[in-house]
Amino acid sequence: MQNLAEHQTEPALISPQVPAGDEERVDAVFNKIQQHIGFVPDALRLYSISPPLLETFVGNVGYFNMGGTQLPPVLTAMIRYLGSWQASCSYCIDLNEGFLSNMGIDLDVIRAARDNPDKAPLEAKDKTLLKLALKAITSPDEVDSADIDKARQQGWGDREIFDAVAQAANNRALNYILRTFNVEHEGAFA
């Protein structure tokens, strides 16, 4: 894994410009985000280049953060956090550390899980699903029926198993988009 401290901060490679005629569409999405979390993250500002993808992305995020999934919020945040750590995406690491801290989890406890998911501040049941989701994005060909059965034995249904893997995969895609365009920290488009 790349050492994040050694990664030199470069300016973003593109500056998001809302396509002419789509300003109201994007403003409507941004206003909802502003009302919900108090700011519009740069990751969403980047997506404003393509309003249909912005809406799809926000819908996906909303599913995981507005009660669409049965997965606990700390679990979904840890999936994003540890997946982002593995992908060396400083933006998503920082953002998810903030979310987890706001959930009342100590920063040292959060960071202890970086190299060992068993140290994640989760119940054993949730750790099983966390490890399955991380395995799915690091070595998907190695996920087998034993991994799925282990999650089922912990009480997870197929929808929750799918949701955890989808959360990890969608987050990994975001990691790569942000890294590609050098969006490393909030404020990149200030």
Contacts in CASP RR format, 6 or more apart in sequence:
PFRMAT RR
TARGET T0000
AUTHOR 0000-0000-0000
METHOD contacts of the structure
MODEL  1
MQNLAEHQTEPALISPQVPAGDEERVDAVFNKIQQHIGFVPDALRLYSIS
PPLLETFVGNVGYFNMGGTQLPPVLTAMIRYLGSWQASCSYCIDLNEGFL
SNMGIDLDVIRAARDNPDKAPLEAKDKTLLKLALKAITSPDEVDSADIDK
ARQQGWGDREIFDAVAQAANNRALNYILRTFNVEHEGAFA
1 85 0 8 1.000
1 86 0 8 1.000
1 88 0 8 1.000
2 88 0 8 1.000
4 88 0 8 1.000
4 90 0 8 1.000
4 93 0 8 1.000
7 88 0 8 1.000
7 90 0 8 1.000
7 184 0 8 1.000
9 184 0 8 1.000
9 185 0 8 1.000
10 182 0 8 1.000
10 184 0 8 1.000
11 182 0 8 1.000
11 188 0 8 1.000
12 46 0 8 1.000
12 181 0 8 1.000
12 182 0 8 1.000
12 183 0 8 1.000
12 188 0 8 1.000
12 189 0 8 1.000
13 180 0 8 1.000
13 181 0 8 1.000
13 182 0 8 1.000
14 46 0 8 1.000
14 49 0 8 1.000
14 181 0 8 1.000
15 189 0 8 1.000
16 45 0 8 1.000
16 46 0 8 1.000
16 47 0 8 1.000
16 48 0 8 1.000
16 49 0 8 1.000
16 189 0 8 1.000
17 48 0 8 1.000
17 49 0 8 1.000
18 26 0 8 1.000
18 48 0 8 1.000
18 49 0 8 1.000
18 51 0 8 1.000
19 49 0 8 1.000
19 50 0 8 1.000
19 51 0 8 1.000
22 51 0 8 1.000
25 51 0 8 1.000
25 55 0 8 1.000
26 48 0 8 1.000
26 51 0 8 1.000
26 54 0 8 1.000
29 44 0 8 1.000
29 51 0 8 1.000
29 54 0 8 1.000
29 55 0 8 1.000
29 58 0 8 1.000
30 40 0 8 1.000
30 44 0 8 1.000
30 48 0 8 1.000
32 58 0 8 1.000
33 39 0 8 1.000
33 40 0 8 1.000
33 41 0 8 1.000
33 44 0 8 1.000
33 58 0 8 1.000
34 40 0 8 1.000
41 95 0 8 1.000
41 186 0 8 1.000
42 91 0 8 1.000
42 183 0 8 1.000
42 186 0 8 1.000
42 187 0 8 1.000
42 188 0 8 1.000
42 189 0 8 1.000
43 91 0 8 1.000
43 92 0 8 1.000
43 95 0 8 1.000
43 174 0 8 1.000
43 178 0 8 1.000
43 183 0 8 1.000
44 54 0 8 1.000
44 57 0 8 1.000
44 58 0 8 1.000
45 189 0 8 1.000
46 177 0 8 1.000
46 178 0 8 1.000
46 181 0 8 1.000
46 183 0 8 1.000
46 189 0 8 1.000
47 53 0 8 1.000
47 54 0 8 1.000
47 57 0 8 1.000
47 58 0 8 1.000
48 54 0 8 1.000
57 174 0 8 1.000
60 170 0 8 1.000
62 68 0 8 1.000
63 69 0 8 1.000
64 71 0 8 1.000
64 76 0 8 1.000
64 163 0 8 1.000
64 167 0 8 1.000
65 73 0 8 1.000
65 76 0 8 1.000
69 76 0 8 1.000
69 160 0 8 1.000
69 163 0 8 1.000
69 167 0 8 1.000
70 159 0 8 1.000
70 160 0 8 1.000
70 163 0 8 1.000
71 129 0 8 1.000
71 160 0 8 1.000
71 163 0 8 1.000
71 164 0 8 1.000
71 167 0 8 1.000
72 122 0 8 1.000
72 126 0 8 1.000
73 103 0 8 1.000
74 100 0 8 1.000
74 103 0 8 1.000
74 105 0 8 1.000
74 121 0 8 1.000
74 122 0 8 1.000
74 126 0 8 1.000
75 122 0 8 1.000
75 126 0 8 1.000
75 129 0 8 1.000
75 130 0 8 1.000
75 164 0 8 1.000
76 164 0 8 1.000
76 167 0 8 1.000
77 96 0 8 1.000
77 99 0 8 1.000
77 100 0 8 1.000
77 103 0 8 1.000
78 100 0 8 1.000
78 113 0 8 1.000
78 117 0 8 1.000
78 120 0 8 1.000
78 121 0 8 1.000
78 122 0 8 1.000
78 126 0 8 1.000
78 130 0 8 1.000
79 130 0 8 1.000
79 133 0 8 1.000
79 134 0 8 1.000
79 164 0 8 1.000
79 167 0 8 1.000
79 168 0 8 1.000
79 171 0 8 1.000
80 92 0 8 1.000
80 96 0 8 1.000
80 167 0 8 1.000
80 168 0 8 1.000
80 171 0 8 1.000
81 92 0 8 1.000
81 93 0 8 1.000
81 96 0 8 1.000
81 97 0 8 1.000
81 100 0 8 1.000
81 110 0 8 1.000
81 113 0 8 1.000
82 113 0 8 1.000
82 114 0 8 1.000
82 117 0 8 1.000
82 120 0 8 1.000
82 130 0 8 1.000
82 134 0 8 1.000
83 92 0 8 1.000
83 134 0 8 1.000
83 137 0 8 1.000
83 168 0 8 1.000
83 171 0 8 1.000
83 172 0 8 1.000
83 175 0 8 1.000
84 91 0 8 1.000
84 92 0 8 1.000
84 93 0 8 1.000
84 96 0 8 1.000
84 171 0 8 1.000
84 175 0 8 1.000
85 93 0 8 1.000
85 114 0 8 1.000
86 134 0 8 1.000
86 137 0 8 1.000
86 138 0 8 1.000
87 172 0 8 1.000
87 175 0 8 1.000
87 176 0 8 1.000
87 179 0 8 1.000
88 175 0 8 1.000
88 179 0 8 1.000
89 174 0 8 1.000
89 175 0 8 1.000
89 176 0 8 1.000
89 178 0 8 1.000
89 179 0 8 1.000
90 184 0 8 1.000
90 185 0 8 1.000
91 178 0 8 1.000
91 183 0 8 1.000
91 184 0 8 1.000
91 185 0 8 1.000
91 186 0 8 1.000
91 188 0 8 1.000
92 171 0 8 1.000
92 174 0 8 1.000
92 175 0 8 1.000
92 178 0 8 1.000
94 185 0 8 1.000
94 186 0 8 1.000
95 186 0 8 1.000
97 107 0 8 1.000
97 110 0 8 1.000
97 111 0 8 1.000
100 110 0 8 1.000
101 107 0 8 1.000
101 110 0 8 1.000
105 121 0 8 1.000
109 119 0 8 1.000
109 121 0 8 1.000
110 121 0 8 1.000
112 119 0 8 1.000
113 119 0 8 1.000
113 120 0 8 1.000
113 121 0 8 1.000
117 127 0 8 1.000
117 130 0 8 1.000
117 131 0 8 1.000
117 134 0 8 1.000
118 127 0 8 1.000
120 126 0 8 1.000
120 127 0 8 1.000
120 130 0 8 1.000
122 130 0 8 1.000
124 154 0 8 1.000
125 154 0 8 1.000
125 155 0 8 1.000
125 156 0 8 1.000
128 150 0 8 1.000
128 151 0 8 1.000
128 154 0 8 1.000
128 156 0 8 1.000
129 151 0 8 1.000
129 154 0 8 1.000
129 156 0 8 1.000
129 160 0 8 1.000
129 161 0 8 1.000
129 164 0 8 1.000
130 164 0 8 1.000
132 143 0 8 1.000
132 147 0 8 1.000
132 148 0 8 1.000
132 150 0 8 1.000
132 151 0 8 1.000
132 161 0 8 1.000
132 164 0 8 1.000
132 165 0 8 1.000
133 164 0 8 1.000
133 165 0 8 1.000
133 167 0 8 1.000
133 168 0 8 1.000
134 168 0 8 1.000
135 142 0 8 1.000
135 143 0 8 1.000
135 147 0 8 1.000
136 143 0 8 1.000
136 165 0 8 1.000
136 168 0 8 1.000
136 169 0 8 1.000
137 168 0 8 1.000
137 169 0 8 1.000
137 172 0 8 1.000
148 161 0 8 1.000
151 157 0 8 1.000
151 160 0 8 1.000
151 161 0 8 1.000
152 158 0 8 1.000
152 161 0 8 1.000
156 164 0 8 1.000
178 184 0 8 1.000
182 188 0 8 1.000
183 189 0 8 1.000
END
